[in-house]
């Protein structure tokens, strides 16, 4: 696909020649001769590279670079001049130009420089697209569900997001605590900086301390060089401490000091480091109870729980299950390059009857399994036995009910034959008349 390039030069013959050369190199060249026309094109079109003469009838290319970059931040600007000077080149680079070339002297450099600028511009575009995609993914408006319990949690998160207040997210495993943490980060003024996450239960005490605060070379066996910790990596951004309730007590004191003062020391160092980090912590434990029993520092608990958000378990927001299941079905079907399957009413009914100890994470796994097994729609027979038993306990038919098994088998046969009843009867080893009768019985 041609790379869009804006060529600005008031010398028409030279401009046309350069445009032809660039066109042969797979650039889609737009030619203009004035600053006014250049700005008009930049307002309506996105160019990867802007190749601009310094001396224009209505402007100076060096002075125009900041204006070009303001309109199109991801575009790279290359300046061309017949009278190159070192001060002018330095000024151009300081203003944000990619390079500064002298006509005649640098003719052999034009194509390689344009190529490097285009490569940098396209990479910058991909980064911006990924940032935008992440921002959309972790936006509060994309949180699925309309239950009162979820909307209350979202409302609290929206209110605290623009502040720098420490947030404690609590809730059962799989309720989406990290998703909430990322959404808070994306809605904050820190969203242009890093969101760094660490699971405090996955690392031993010494390793976790080194991960959080870094270490000096020689601090312990294997520490062959200085290492930045996550507090430094998350500077100006957000540090998400997942499973904070699992943090060893002796490390809790060091974390408390870092929260209170914004200062810490790397392992094995004597020099303090200052950092500006917002902390969001999460746990599935009752930290208040843990602090009363002496398993968690009370002062750290109160420092972390300045703003507490309790995330509801899925069984308390059953009305959200159809929307979540439909979303996951579409997600996994797209991932497997399959058409999005329909979700049968019986399938959704059995999902709603289950208690979901693993919450949204468990539902996601169940839907992924069902999409893998399905040949068309998602039906109840694709669900694990524990969900079918839960539906039976809730008043549904037993999963071992002979009638249910027969109905599911006929349904599968008809799905396999795409509705061809003669072929389905052959597969089931029954007569066509019998098949019609059983279809009527099972509706």
C-alpha positions as CSV (number, residue, x, y, z in Angstrom):
1,X,0.0,0.0,0.0
2,X,1.5,3.4,-1.0
3,X,2.7,5.6,1.9
4,X,1.1,9.1,1.9
5,X,3.7,11.9,1.5
6,X,3.2,15.7,1.3
7,X,5.7,17.5,-0.9
8,X,5.9,21.3,-0.3
9,X,8.0,23.3,-2.8
10,X,7.3,26.5,-4.8
11,X,9.7,25.5,-7.6
12,X,7.2,23.5,-9.8
13,X,9.8,21.8,-12.1
14,X,11.9,20.5,-9.2
15,X,8.8,19.5,-7.2
16,X,7.4,17.5,-10.2
17,X,10.7,15.7,-10.7
18,X,11.0,14.8,-7.1
19,X,7.3,13.7,-6.9
20,X,7.9,11.4,-9.9
21,X,11.0,9.8,-8.3
22,X,9.1,9.3,-5.0
23,X,6.1,7.9,-6.8
24,X,8.3,5.2,-8.4
25,X,9.3,4.3,-4.8
26,X,5.7,3.5,-3.8
27,X,4.9,6.8,-2.2
28,X,1.5,8.5,-2.8
29,X,2.7,12.1,-3.3
30,X,0.5,15.2,-2.9
31,X,2.2,18.3,-4.3
32,X,1.7,21.9,-3.1
33,X,3.6,25.1,-3.5
34,X,2.5,27.2,-0.5
35,X,2.2,27.1,3.2
36,X,-1.5,27.8,3.0
37,X,-2.2,24.8,0.7
38,X,0.0,22.6,2.9
39,X,-2.0,23.4,6.0
40,X,-5.2,22.9,4.2
41,X,-4.2,19.4,3.1
42,X,-2.8,18.5,6.6
43,X,-6.2,19.4,8.2
44,X,-8.0,16.8,6.0
45,X,-5.4,14.2,5.2
46,X,-2.9,12.2,7.3
47,X,0.6,12.0,5.8
48,X,3.4,9.8,7.1
49,X,6.1,12.1,5.7
50,X,6.1,15.9,5.0
51,X,9.0,16.9,2.7
52,X,9.1,20.7,2.9
53,X,11.3,23.4,1.3
54,X,12.6,26.0,3.7
55,X,12.1,29.0,1.5
56,X,8.4,29.3,0.7
57,X,6.5,32.4,-0.7
58,X,4.3,32.6,2.5
59,X,6.4,31.0,5.2
60,X,9.7,29.5,6.4
61,X,9.9,25.7,6.7
62,X,11.9,25.8,9.9
63,X,9.3,27.9,11.6
64,X,6.5,25.7,10.2
65,X,7.8,22.4,11.7
66,X,6.0,22.9,15.2
67,X,2.8,23.8,13.4
68,X,3.0,20.7,11.2
69,X,3.7,18.5,14.3
70,X,0.8,20.1,16.2
71,X,-1.6,19.2,13.5
72,X,-0.1,15.7,12.7
73,X,2.0,14.6,15.7
74,X,2.8,11.2,14.1
75,X,4.1,12.7,10.8
76,X,7.8,13.1,10.2
77,X,9.0,16.4,8.7
78,X,12.1,16.6,6.4
79,X,13.3,20.0,5.4
80,X,15.0,20.8,2.0
81,X,17.0,24.0,1.4
82,X,19.3,25.3,-1.4
83,X,21.4,27.1,1.2
84,X,22.1,24.8,4.1
85,X,23.7,26.1,7.3
86,X,24.6,24.2,10.5
87,X,22.6,26.6,12.8
88,X,19.5,26.3,10.6
89,X,19.9,22.5,10.6
90,X,20.2,22.5,14.4
91,X,17.2,24.8,14.8
92,X,15.1,22.5,12.5
93,X,16.0,19.4,14.5
94,X,15.2,21.2,17.8
95,X,11.8,22.2,16.4
96,X,11.0,18.5,15.8
97,X,12.2,17.9,12.2
98,X,13.4,14.4,11.3
99,X,16.2,15.7,9.1
100,X,17.6,18.7,7.2
101,X,18.9,18.2,3.7
102,X,20.7,20.5,1.2
103,X,19.4,20.4,-2.4
104,X,22.2,19.2,-4.7
105,X,24.6,18.2,-2.0
106,X,22.3,15.6,-0.4
107,X,20.4,14.3,-3.5
108,X,21.7,10.8,-2.9
109,X,20.4,11.0,0.7
110,X,16.8,12.0,0.0
111,X,15.3,8.5,-0.7
112,X,17.1,6.8,2.2
113,X,16.1,9.6,4.6
114,X,12.5,9.6,3.4
115,X,12.4,5.8,3.8
116,X,13.7,6.0,7.4
117,X,11.2,8.8,8.2
118,X,8.3,6.8,6.8
119,X,9.3,3.7,8.8
120,X,9.4,5.8,12.0
121,X,6.1,7.4,11.2
122,X,4.4,4.1,10.5
123,X,5.7,2.6,13.7
124,X,4.5,5.6,15.6
125,X,1.0,5.1,14.1
126,X,1.0,1.5,15.1
127,X,1.9,2.5,18.7
128,X,-0.9,5.2,18.8
129,X,-3.4,2.6,17.4
130,X,-2.4,0.1,20.1
131,X,-2.6,2.8,22.8
132,X,-6.1,3.7,21.5
133,X,-7.1,0.1,21.4
134,X,-6.0,-0.5,25.0
135,X,-7.7,2.7,26.1
136,X,-11.0,1.5,24.5
137,X,-10.6,-2.0,25.9
138,X,-10.2,-0.8,29.4
139,X,-12.8,2.0,29.2
140,X,-15.6,2.0,31.7
141,X,-18.2,2.1,28.9
142,X,-17.0,-1.3,27.7
143,X,-17.7,-3.0,31.0
144,X,-20.5,-5.5,30.3
145,X,-23.5,-5.6,32.4
146,X,-26.3,-3.4,33.7
147,X,-26.9,-4.9,37.2
148,X,-27.2,-2.4,40.0
149,X,-24.2,-4.0,41.9
150,X,-21.9,-3.6,38.9
151,X,-23.1,-0.1,38.0
152,X,-22.4,1.0,41.6
153,X,-18.8,-0.3,41.5
154,X,-18.3,1.4,38.1
155,X,-19.7,4.7,39.4
156,X,-17.3,4.7,42.3
157,X,-14.3,3.8,40.0
158,X,-15.2,6.7,37.7
159,X,-15.3,9.2,40.6
160,X,-11.9,8.2,42.0
161,X,-10.1,7.7,38.6
162,X,-9.2,11.4,38.0
163,X,-7.6,11.7,41.4
164,X,-4.3,10.3,42.7
165,X,-6.0,8.5,45.6
166,X,-4.9,5.0,46.5
167,X,-7.6,2.5,45.7
168,X,-8.3,-0.9,47.2
169,X,-10.3,-3.3,45.1
170,X,-11.8,-6.3,46.9
171,X,-13.8,-9.2,45.6
172,X,-13.7,-12.9,44.9
173,X,-11.2,-14.4,42.5
174,X,-12.3,-13.8,38.9
175,X,-14.5,-10.7,39.5
176,X,-12.3,-8.5,37.3
177,X,-10.2,-6.6,39.7
178,X,-7.3,-6.1,37.2
179,X,-9.8,-4.9,34.5
180,X,-11.1,-2.3,37.0
181,X,-7.6,-1.3,37.9
182,X,-6.6,-0.7,34.2
183,X,-9.9,1.2,33.6
184,X,-9.1,3.5,36.5
185,X,-5.6,4.0,35.1
186,X,-6.9,4.8,31.6
187,X,-9.4,7.3,32.9
188,X,-6.7,9.1,35.0
189,X,-4.2,11.8,34.1
190,X,-1.5,9.1,34.3
191,X,-2.7,7.2,31.3
192,X,0.2,8.3,29.1
193,X,2.5,6.5,31.4
194,X,3.0,2.9,32.4
195,X,0.5,0.6,34.1
196,X,2.6,-2.0,35.9
197,X,1.1,-5.0,37.5
198,X,2.6,-7.5,39.9
199,X,1.0,-10.5,41.6
200,X,2.2,-10.5,45.2
201,X,1.3,-14.1,45.8
202,X,3.4,-15.4,42.9
203,X,6.8,-14.5,44.2
204,X,8.8,-15.2,47.4
205,X,9.7,-12.5,49.9
206,X,13.2,-11.7,48.6
207,X,12.2,-11.9,44.9
208,X,9.2,-9.7,45.5
209,X,11.2,-7.1,47.3
210,X,13.7,-7.0,44.5
211,X,10.9,-6.8,41.9
212,X,9.2,-3.9,43.7
213,X,12.2,-1.8,44.7
214,X,15.1,-3.1,42.5
215,X,18.5,-4.0,43.8
216,X,22.2,-2.9,43.6
217,X,24.8,-5.1,41.9
218,X,26.2,-7.5,44.5
219,X,23.2,-7.2,46.9
220,X,22.8,-11.0,46.7
221,X,24.0,-14.0,44.8
222,X,23.1,-13.5,41.1
223,X,22.7,-9.7,41.4
224,X,25.4,-9.0,38.8
225,X,24.1,-5.5,37.8
226,X,21.9,-2.8,39.1
227,X,18.2,-3.4,38.5
228,X,15.3,-1.0,38.5
229,X,12.2,-2.0,40.5
230,X,8.6,-1.7,39.5
231,X,8.2,1.5,41.6
232,X,10.7,3.1,39.2
233,X,9.2,1.5,36.1
234,X,5.8,2.9,37.1
235,X,7.1,6.4,37.7
236,X,4.3,8.9,36.8
237,X,2.0,5.9,36.1
238,X,0.1,3.3,38.1
239,X,1.4,0.3,40.1
240,X,-1.2,-2.4,40.5
241,X,-0.5,-4.7,43.5
242,X,-2.6,-7.8,43.0
243,X,-3.2,-10.2,45.9
244,X,-1.8,-7.7,48.3
245,X,-3.1,-9.8,51.2
246,X,-0.4,-12.4,50.4
247,X,2.5,-10.0,50.9
248,X,4.9,-11.1,53.7
249,X,4.6,-9.0,56.9
250,X,8.3,-7.9,56.8
251,X,7.8,-6.4,53.3
252,X,4.6,-4.6,54.3
253,X,6.6,-2.1,56.4
254,X,8.8,-1.1,53.5
255,X,5.8,-0.8,51.2
256,X,4.1,1.4,53.8
257,X,7.1,3.8,54.0
258,X,7.2,4.0,50.2
259,X,3.5,4.9,50.2
260,X,3.8,7.5,53.0
261,X,7.0,9.3,51.8
262,X,7.3,8.4,48.1
263,X,10.8,7.2,48.9
264,X,12.4,3.8,49.0
265,X,15.8,2.2,48.7
266,X,16.9,-0.6,46.3
267,X,17.9,-3.8,48.0
268,X,21.6,-3.5,49.0
269,X,21.6,0.3,48.5
270,X,22.0,3.2,51.0
271,X,20.6,5.9,48.8
272,X,16.9,6.8,48.7
273,X,15.0,7.1,45.4
274,X,12.0,9.3,45.0
275,X,9.1,8.3,42.7
276,X,5.6,9.5,41.8
277,X,3.4,6.4,41.6
278,X,-0.3,5.8,42.1
279,X,-1.1,2.6,43.9
280,X,-4.1,0.4,43.2
281,X,-4.2,-2.8,45.3
282,X,-6.5,-5.8,45.1
283,X,-7.3,-8.8,47.3
284,X,-9.8,-11.5,47.7
285,X,-9.2,-11.5,51.5
286,X,-10.9,-9.5,54.2
287,X,-7.9,-7.3,55.1
288,X,-9.7,-5.6,58.0
289,X,-10.2,-9.0,59.6
290,X,-6.7,-10.1,58.7
291,X,-5.3,-6.9,60.4
292,X,-7.4,-7.6,63.6
293,X,-5.9,-11.1,63.7
294,X,-2.3,-9.8,63.2
295,X,-1.8,-11.3,59.7
296,X,-1.7,-7.9,57.9
297,X,-0.5,-4.5,59.2
298,X,-3.4,-2.4,60.3
299,X,-1.6,0.9,59.3
300,X,-0.9,-0.4,55.8
301,X,-4.5,-1.5,55.5
302,X,-5.8,1.9,56.4
303,X,-3.3,3.5,54.0
304,X,-4.4,1.2,51.1
305,X,-8.1,1.5,51.7
306,X,-8.4,5.3,51.4
307,X,-11.0,4.5,48.6
308,X,-12.4,1.0,48.8
309,X,-14.4,-0.6,45.9
310,X,-16.1,-4.0,46.5
311,X,-16.6,-5.9,43.2
312,X,-19.7,-8.1,43.2
313,X,-19.5,-11.8,42.5
314,X,-21.2,-13.0,39.3
315,X,-24.0,-14.9,41.2
316,X,-25.1,-11.5,42.5
317,X,-25.4,-10.1,39.0
318,X,-27.0,-13.0,37.1
319,X,-28.8,-10.6,34.8
320,X,-25.4,-9.7,33.3
321,X,-24.6,-13.3,32.3
322,X,-26.3,-13.3,28.8
323,X,-24.4,-10.1,27.8
324,X,-21.1,-11.6,29.1
325,X,-21.7,-15.0,27.5
326,X,-22.6,-13.4,24.1
327,X,-19.5,-11.2,24.2
328,X,-17.2,-14.2,25.0
329,X,-18.8,-16.3,22.4
330,X,-18.1,-13.6,19.8
331,X,-14.6,-13.1,21.0
332,X,-13.6,-16.7,20.8
333,X,-15.4,-17.3,17.5
334,X,-13.4,-14.4,16.0
335,X,-10.2,-15.8,17.5
336,X,-10.9,-19.2,15.9
337,X,-12.0,-17.7,12.6
338,X,-15.5,-19.1,13.0
339,X,-18.9,-17.4,12.6
340,X,-20.4,-16.1,15.8
341,X,-22.6,-18.8,17.3
342,X,-26.1,-18.2,18.6
343,X,-26.7,-19.0,22.3
344,X,-29.8,-21.2,22.8
345,X,-32.3,-20.2,25.5
346,X,-31.6,-23.5,27.3
347,X,-27.9,-22.8,27.3
348,X,-28.4,-19.4,28.9
349,X,-30.9,-20.7,31.4
350,X,-28.4,-23.3,32.7
351,X,-25.7,-20.6,32.9
352,X,-28.0,-18.5,35.0
353,X,-28.7,-21.4,37.4
354,X,-25.0,-21.9,38.2
355,X,-23.3,-20.2,41.1
356,X,-19.9,-19.4,39.4
357,X,-17.4,-19.8,42.2
358,X,-14.7,-18.6,39.7
359,X,-16.9,-15.7,38.6
360,X,-16.4,-14.0,35.2
361,X,-13.1,-15.8,34.7
362,X,-14.8,-19.2,35.0
363,X,-17.7,-18.1,32.7
364,X,-15.1,-17.1,30.1
365,X,-13.4,-20.5,30.2
366,X,-16.8,-22.3,29.9
367,X,-17.7,-20.3,26.9
368,X,-14.4,-20.9,25.2
369,X,-14.8,-24.6,25.7
370,X,-18.4,-24.5,24.3
371,X,-17.2,-22.6,21.2
372,X,-14.5,-25.2,20.6
373,X,-17.1,-28.0,20.8
374,X,-19.9,-26.4,19.0
375,X,-20.7,-27.1,15.3
376,X,-23.3,-24.3,15.2
377,X,-25.2,-22.8,18.1
378,X,-24.2,-23.1,21.7
379,X,-26.6,-25.6,23.4
380,X,-26.9,-27.0,26.9
381,X,-25.3,-30.3,26.0
382,X,-22.0,-28.4,25.5
383,X,-21.8,-27.4,29.1
384,X,-19.7,-29.2,31.8
385,X,-21.5,-31.7,34.0
386,X,-21.3,-29.5,37.1
387,X,-23.3,-26.8,35.4
388,X,-25.9,-29.3,34.3
389,X,-26.2,-30.7,37.8
390,X,-26.6,-27.2,39.2
391,X,-29.4,-26.6,36.7
392,X,-31.0,-29.9,37.8
393,X,-30.7,-28.9,41.5
394,X,-32.4,-25.6,40.6
395,X,-35.5,-27.5,39.3
396,X,-34.3,-28.3,35.8
397,X,-34.3,-31.9,34.4
398,X,-31.5,-34.3,35.5
399,X,-28.6,-34.3,33.1
400,X,-29.1,-38.1,33.0
401,X,-32.8,-37.9,32.1
402,X,-33.3,-40.3,29.1
403,X,-35.6,-37.8,27.4
404,X,-33.1,-35.0,27.7
405,X,-30.3,-37.3,26.3
406,X,-32.6,-38.3,23.4
407,X,-33.5,-34.7,22.6
408,X,-29.9,-33.6,22.7
409,X,-28.8,-36.5,20.4
410,X,-31.5,-35.7,17.8
411,X,-30.6,-32.1,18.0
412,X,-26.9,-32.9,17.3
413,X,-27.8,-35.2,14.4
414,X,-30.0,-32.5,12.8
415,X,-27.2,-29.9,13.3
416,X,-24.7,-32.3,11.7
417,X,-26.9,-32.9,8.7
418,X,-27.9,-29.2,8.4
419,X,-31.5,-30.1,8.9
420,X,-31.6,-33.1,6.5
421,X,-34.1,-35.4,8.4
422,X,-33.6,-38.4,6.1
423,X,-29.8,-38.3,6.7
424,X,-30.4,-37.6,10.4
425,X,-32.7,-40.7,10.7
426,X,-30.0,-42.8,9.0
427,X,-27.3,-41.6,11.5
428,X,-29.7,-42.3,14.4
429,X,-30.6,-45.7,13.0
430,X,-34.3,-45.0,13.3
431,X,-37.1,-44.7,10.8
432,X,-37.9,-41.3,9.2
433,X,-41.5,-41.5,10.6
434,X,-40.1,-42.2,14.1
435,X,-37.8,-39.2,13.8
436,X,-40.7,-36.9,12.9
437,X,-42.7,-38.2,15.9
438,X,-39.8,-37.6,18.3
439,X,-39.2,-34.1,16.9
440,X,-42.9,-33.4,17.6
441,X,-42.6,-34.9,21.1
442,X,-39.5,-32.8,22.0
443,X,-40.9,-29.7,20.2
